[in-house]
Amino acid sequence: EEHQKDQSLILEQRDDLRFQLKQIRAQQDEDLKKEVADFEKVKERMEVQFRNRLDQLQQNQDDVVKKLEDSLAEQKKTFAGEKSTLELNIQDQDFKIDGLQGELERASVKISLLEETIDKSKEEIE
């Protein structure tokens, strides 16, 4: 009978330990599920932050590209205006050169006429 009581007590303790083990495993499962859920929330927040930052960087890059394109377009306009001005200045200089060449030719003709006149005057004097 004593033996049966001991055996019964041992079986009861075994059952208690099994029950405690099941409770511990159930608690560990709950803790693990909570940690996984917390991790998923953190992961989602980090993904959202990453996408937002990536979008912000893309927008910044787009803004820089737009500013560079605008600056280039403005420089092209400025260059075109300066080029036109230089072309007009070149044409003006060409006209002035043509005018000076014409004056030089007229002066050469006058000099030739004067030389002829001088030569005739010398002949008449002699």
KOLGUKE-518164 format. One record per residue: residue number from 1; z, x, y of N, C-alpha, C in turn. Coordinates in steps of 0.02 Angstrom, whole numbers. Example, Ala and Ser with C-alpha at 12.3 -4.5 7.8 and 13.67 -1.06 7.14 Angstrom:
# KOLGUKE-518164
R     n      npz      npx      npy     capz     capx     capy      cpz      cpx      cpy
R     1      390      660     -284      390      615     -225      390      660     -165
R     2      354      642     -112      357      684      -53      394      645        2
# end
This chain:
# KOLGUKE-518164
R     n      npz      npx      npy     capz     capx     capy      cpz      cpx      cpy
R     1        0       41      -59        0        0        0        0       44       63
R     2       37       94       61       40      142      115      -29      173      125
R     3      -56      187       68     -122      218       69     -173      169      100
R     4     -166      106       83     -211       56      111     -200       50      186
R     5     -140       52      208     -125       49      279     -156      109      315
R     6     -147      167      285     -177      227      316     -253      221      319
R     7     -280      198      263     -353      191      260     -375      138      310
R     8     -339       86      315     -356       32      362     -350       58      433
R     9     -299       97      446     -290      126      512     -346      174      528
R    10     -367      214      480     -422      261      489     -486      223      502
R    11     -499      169      465     -559      129      476     -558       97      545
R    12     -500       75      565     -493       44      631     -506       95      686
R    13     -478      155      677     -490      209      726     -564      229      727
R    14     -594      230      668     -665      246      664     -706      194      702
R    15     -688      131      690     -724       77      725     -713       82      801
R    16     -652       98      821     -637      107      893     -679      164      922
R    17     -683      219      885     -722      277      908     -796      259      912
R    18     -821      222      863     -892      201      865     -904      156      926
R    19     -856      111      938     -863       66      995     -862      106     1060
R    20     -816      155     1065     -812      197     1125     -876      238     1133
R    21     -902      263     1077     -965      301     1079    -1022      257     1104
R    22    -1025      194     1080    -1077      147     1103    -1069      134     1177
R    23    -1007      127     1200     -995      116     1272    -1016      176     1313
R    24    -1000      235     1288    -1019      297     1324    -1095      302     1327
R    25    -1128      289     1271    -1202      293     1270    -1233      240     1316
R    26    -1203      180     1316    -1228      127     1360    -1219      148     1434
R    27    -1162      178     1449    -1148      201     1518    -1196      257     1537
R    28    -1208      303     1489    -1255      357     1502    -1326      330     1514
R    29    -1346      279     1474    -1411      248     1484    -1415      216     1553
R    30    -1362      181     1574    -1361      150     1640    -1365      203     1695
R    31    -1326      256     1686    -1327      311     1736    -1396      342     1740
R    32    -1427      353     1682    -1493      383     1681    -1544      336     1714
R    33    -1540      271     1700    -1586      223     1732    -1577      223     1807
R    34    -1513      227     1829    -1500      228     1901    -1528      292     1933
R    35    -1518      349     1899    -1545      412     1925    -1621      411     1928
R    36    -1653      382     1876    -1726      377     1876    -1749      332     1933
R    37    -1714      276     1943    -1732      230     1998    -1723      264     2065
R    38    -1667      300     2074    -1656      337     2136    -1711      389     2146
R    39    -1728      425     2093    -1780      475     2097    -1847      443     2118
R    40    -1863      386     2088    -1925      351     2104    -1927      331     2178
R    41    -1869      308     2203    -1866      289     2275    -1877      350     2319
R    42    -1844      404     2301    -1852      466     2341    -1925      489     2337
R    43    -1953      486     2277    -2023      507     2267    -2069      465     2310
R    44    -2059      399     2310    -2101      355     2350    -2094      370     2424
R    45    -2032      381     2448    -2022      398     2519    -2057      463     2536
R    46    -2052      512     2492    -2084      577     2505    -2160      570     2505
R    47    -2186      529     2460    -2259      518     2459    -2282      484     2523
R    48    -2244      435     2547    -2261      401     2609    -2258      451     2667
R    49    -2205      491     2669    -2199      541     2723    -2257      591     2719
R    50    -2274      611     2658    -2329      658     2649    -2395      628     2674
R    51    -2409      566     2653    -2471      533     2675    -2472      525     2751
R    52    -2415      505     2780    -2412      498     2853    -2424      564     2888
R    53    -2394      617     2862    -2404      684     2892    -2476      706     2884
R    54    -2504      693     2825    -2574      710     2813    -2620      672     2861
R    55    -2605      607     2870    -2644      566     2917    -2638      593     2988
R    56    -2576      613     3006    -2564      640     3073    -2603      705     3083
R    57    -2601      748     3032    -2639      811     3037    -2714      799     3041
R    58    -2738      750     3003    -2809      733     3006    -2828      707     3075
R    59    -2783      664     3103    -2796      638     3170    -2796      694     3222
R    60    -2748      740     3215    -2746      797     3261    -2810      839     3255
R    61    -2832      849     3194    -2894      887     3183    -2953      850     3214
R    62    -2956      785     3204    -3010      745     3233    -3009      750     3309
R    63    -2948      748     3339    -2941      753     3411    -2966      821     3436
R    64    -2948      874     3400    -2970      941     3420    -3046      946     3415
R    65    -3074      920     3362    -3147      922     3353    -3181      883     3410
R    66    -3154      825     3426    -3183      783     3480    -3180      821     3547
R    67    -3122      853     3560    -3116      890     3623    -3166      948     3625
R    68    -3174      982     3568    -3222     1038     3566    -3293     1012     3575
R    69    -3309      955     3544    -3376      927     3552    -3388      907     3624
R    70    -3337      875     3656    -3344      855     3727    -3353      916     3771
R    71    -3313      968     3757    -3318     1030     3796    -3387     1061     3789
R    72    -3412     1062     3727    -3478     1090     3715    -3532     1050     3751
R    73    -3526      984     3749    -3575      941     3784    -3573      955     3860
R    74    -3512      963     3887    -3505      977     3958    -3535     1045     3975
R    75    -3523     1094     3931    -3551     1161     3943    -3627     1159     3940
R    76    -3654     1118     3894    -3727     1111     3889    -3755     1081     3954
R    77    -3719     1029     3980    -3742      999     4043    -3740     1051     4100
R    78    -3684     1087     4103    -3677     1139     4155    -3732     1191     4148
R    79    -3744     1213     4086    -3795     1264     4074    -3864     1237     4095
R    80    -3878     1173     4077    -3943     1144     4095    -3950     1142     4171
R    81    -3896     1123     4206    -3898     1121     4280    -3909     1190     4309
R    82    -3872     1239     4282    -3880     1308     4307    -3950     1334     4292
R    83    -3976     1317     4233    -4043     1339     4214    -4095     1310     4262
R    84    -4087     1245     4277    -4133     1213     4324    -4130     1246     4392
R    85    -4070     1261     4414    -4061     1294     4479    -4094     1362     4478
R    86    -4084     1400     4425    -4115     1466     4420    -4191     1460     4418
R    87    -4217     1411     4382    -4289     1401     4379    -4317     1385     4448
R    88    -4281     1343     4486    -4304     1327     4554    -4301     1389     4599
R    89    -4247     1429     4591    -4242     1491     4630    -4300     1539     4612
R    90    -4317     1543     4548    -4372     1586     4526    -4438     1561     4557
R    91    -4449     1495     4556    -4510     1468     4586    -4512     1483     4660
R    92    -4454     1476     4694    -4450     1490     4765    -4467     1564     4778
R    93    -4439     1608     4737    -4453     1679     4745    -4527     1694     4732
R    94    -4557     1659     4681    -4628     1668     4668    -4670     1647     4729
R    95    -4651     1590     4759    -4687     1568     4819    -4680     1619     4875
R    96    -4621     1646     4884    -4609     1696     4936    -4651     1759     4922
R    97    -4652     1779     4858    -4692     1838     4840    -4766     1825     4853
R    98    -4789     1765     4834    -4860     1748     4848    -4873     1750     4923
R    99    -4826     1723     4962    -4835     1723     5036    -4836     1795     5062
R   100    -4792     1838     5037    -4791     1908     5059    -4854     1945     5038
R   101    -4879     1928     4978    -4942     1960     4956    -4999     1938     5002
R   102    -4998     1874     5021    -5050     1851     5067    -5045     1886     5134
R   103    -4983     1894     5160    -4973     1929     5224    -4995     2002     5218
R   104    -4979     2032     5160    -4999     2101     5148    -5075     2109     5148
R   105    -5109     2062     5116    -5183     2064     5115    -5211     2055     5185
R   106    -5183     2008     5224    -5206     1998     5293    -5193     2060     5335
R   107    -5133     2090     5324    -5117     2151     5361    -5165     2207     5342
R   108    -5183     2211     5279    -5231     2263     5256    -5298     2252     5290
R   109    -5319     2188     5293    -5383     2173     5325    -5380     2192     5400
R   110    -5324     2175     5433    -5315     2192     5503    -5316     2268     5513
R   111    -5282     2303     5468    -5281     2376     5472    -5351     2404     5464
R   112    -5388     2376     5416    -5457     2399     5407    -5499     2386     5469
R   113    -5490     2326     5500    -5526     2310     5561    -5507     2356     5618
R   114    -5442     2370     5622    -5418     2415     5674    -5446     2486     5664
R   115    -5448     2507     5601    -5474     2573     5586    -5548     2576     5605
R   116    -5585     2522     5590    -5656     2520     5609    -5663     2521     5685
R   117    -5619     2483     5717    -5622     2482     5791    -5607     2551     5819
R   118    -5557     2584     5790    -5538     2651     5812    -5597     2699     5801
R   119    -5627     2693     5743    -5684     2737     5727    -5741     2724     5777
R   120    -5755     2661     5793    -5809     2645     5840    -5791     2672     5909
R   121    -5728     2663     5927    -5706     2687     5994    -5713     2763     5996
R   122    -5697     2799     5943    -5704     2871     5941    -5777     2890     5950
R   123    -5820     2853     5916    -5891     2868     5921    -5916     2857     5992
R   124    -5893     2804     6024    -5915     2790     6090    -5889     2842     6140
R   125    -5829     2865     6127    -5799     2916     6171    -5838     2981     6163
R   126    -5860     2998     6104    -5895     3060     6092    -5964     3053     6119
# end
